[in-house]
Amino acid sequence: MTKVAVFGAGSWGTAFAVVLANAGNQVSVWGRRESLCESINAGHENAEYLPGLRLPDAITATHDPAAAADGAEAIVLAVPSQSLRDNLTDWAGVLPNAVPLVSLMKGVELGTTKRMSEVIAELTGAGPERIAVVSGPNLAREIAEGQPAASVVACADEGTAARLQKLCHSPTFRPYTNNDVVGCELGGACKNVIALAVGMAVGLGFGDNARASVITRGLAEIARLGTALGADEHTFSGLAGLGDLVATCSSPLSRNRTFGEKLGQGMSVAEIAGATRQVAEGVKSCASISELAHQHDVEMPIAEHVTKVIAGEMTPKDMLFSLVSRSAKPERWG
């Protein structure tokens, strides 16, 4: 039985551990808090992030990163994107040198505007043939419950992508392979920002026209940034683009959509963040994504407006009406 280590015991890390276990692997989950690891081992349940769901017996949890990584044939990274750099620095001496490093994270690093695969490469020295990304419509609760889902495993090396595809192909989880790491990462990171905007529209009581408009124009923004950074534009019409965007913008299970909805209802960023343990990645990444767009002269008005709302420089209502009232100009995406 293949051992896989999942570094991160949040909802998505735990859900992906379930996928791996259901695919026939032994899974060791590293958790930041020892008490959570003990609770998982004692009750076969992650009561803090996926309450009421029994975890497969093949999943164990540990607070010791060396124990989690020992003997693992793949390392899956599922920590909040803005903490990845510090975590990888701490784990430098325990991660195996030759195994694939798989990112589940959907964010762009503040300060450096680096994608998560770039942070992994910098901190570990791993080449592109070892670094992979899993992205797609990944609502954790549904996947952990065994509801049908599909995603993309992206890696520059087709052989590595195929091995990882086999590793996480379960009866209810269908992974497809892709070599467009840039496109898959940007699709996953940017859709969180668009979901915040959609959530604000919902919270304000606006209807389907407003939501559909933000989703469609959001897809255009993501594709513009992606192609400017060398991604394949076809990626954005697939699971890691449109699929992930629709799921995240439409589902009440989406942390970013829910965060935006509460903003639209009048709560502050601090109030919402203080009321949940979950991380809405778009809240932090919106600023770095906007900066990345500026660096490459890419126009991303939704991302820029969301950044202003998060910074307290604009209200959700003003944001949405400002987007609509912008001067019209010919564009390729209608």
Secondary structure by P-SEA (a helix, b strand, c coil): cbbbbbccccaaaaaaaaaaaaaccbbbbbbccaaaaaaaaacccccccccccccccccccccccccccccccbbbbbccccaaaaaaaaacccccccbbbbbccccccccccccaaaaaaaacccccccbbbbbccccccccccccccccccccccaaaaaaaaaacccccbbbbbbcaaaaaaaaaaaaaaaaaaaaaaaaacccaaaaaaaaaaaaaaaaaaaaaaccccccccccccaaaaaaaacccccaaaaaaaaaaacccaaaaaaacccccccccaaaaaaaaaaaaccccaaaaaaaaaaaccccaaaaaaaaaaccccccccc
